[in-house]
Amino acid sequence: MKPEQVNRAAIATFVVFAINGLAFASWAARIPAVTRVLGLSPGEMGAVLLTGAAGSVLALPLAGTIVGRIGTANTSRLGGCTAALGGLVISMALLITSVPLIIVGLFLFGVGIGLWDVSQNIEGAEVERHLGRTIMPRFHAGFSGGAFVGALLGAGMSTLHVSLSLHLTAIAVFVVLVLLVATRYYLPEQRQAEAVRIAPQVPAAAQPGRNAWRELRTVLIGLVVLGAALTEGAANDWIAKASVDGLHTSESAGAIMFAVFVASMTIFRFIGGRYIDRFGRVPVLYASLGASLLGLVVFVFGPSIWVAGAGAVLWGAGAALGFPMGMSAAADDPKRAAARVSVVSTIGYVAFLAGPPLLGFLGDHFTIRYALLAIGVAIIASILTAPAARPLPVES
């Protein structure tokens, strides 16, 4: 593989991660406004958000097989276009204030994000393998950076009173256009032939992804990612709402708090690779998960927006590296990367997407700010299973 091809693929993968984050955050940053427009309680909004999680959970186990059939580039395109279609349906639903139509749109959005995520992580792991150094956190920094821009856009649109439907429609169109161009620079078709060997075109029951569910190390890596994903997902969905309700701030200030969290996560994803290469995955995981737990506690119990903001910075820094390290660990053996990344992504995204809606139900009883403390249980479980992420020698 020529170095210039790998470098182009690395840039393209970074862009694809970034617009994924932009699309997700454009929705997440305006959840308080959607809740207000629809007149829903935190628990009711949690139930609505659960439909998006259901779409992703349905798509994620199938994504490895789909990558094997049509390649990472086409799977990313399929996922992005499906997510954009969901965004357009959500926009229409907001115009007519229809909760059932919101549910349909969120389901499509969740399916698209699930396919898109697995394919971009498989591509990222392959690029990382060709480069011979840790770069996956930088791809996830692209996601976080895109999310940061999306959060700032959300805050700006909220301040300027731009309609939710117009905002989401513009984002959907932009995402599709950029995605179609960027995926043209993924690794060449010989890479896709390898993906077919990883996940051949046979019935689902015979796919390697099914066997990967019986691998203890793969499942334990999934548990490591579960805590990291829940930490990140809960902040994406609820840090703005928790700030508005618990600290009595405006919706725009809540969106800025979300942006602070994402900015911290983005910075540490950009610089984290050097520490992983220097100290190893497991020590960095311990440090990251511990910082995330401490930041969560500071955010929840902080008496002012400034103290809570400091907690959000620490929370974001701690949430930065768990997910990308889990993806790299799952892809240690390129022959099994598609199957294992699909399994780990499924476990992680169950937490990332299904966990926050469940926190909404707890929020009805304890307020959403204090409900966030439940994340600590998952973080502790991730700390206990962190040794599973030690690198494996590539199987022959």
Secondary structure, DSSP 8 states (H G I E B T S, - for coil): --HHHHHHHHHHHHHHHHHHHHHHHHHHTTHHHHHHHHT--HHHHHHHHHHHHHHHHHHHHHHHHHHHHHHHHHHHHHHHHHHHHHHHHHHHHHHHT-HHHHHHHHHHHHHHHHHHHHHHHHHHHHHHHHHTS--HHHHHHHHHHHHHHHHHHHHHHHHTT--HHHHHHHHHHHHHHHHHHHGGGSS-HHHHHHHHHHS-SS-GGGSHHHHHTT-HHHHHHHHHHHHHHHHHHHHHHHHHHHHHHHS---HHHHHHHHHHHHHHHHHHHHHHHHHHHHH-HHHHHHHHHHHHHHHHHHHHH-SSHHHHHHHHHHHHHHHSSHHHHHHHHHTSSGGGHHHHHHHHHHHHHIIIIIHHHHHHHHHHHH-HHHHGGGHHHHHHHHHHHGGGGS------
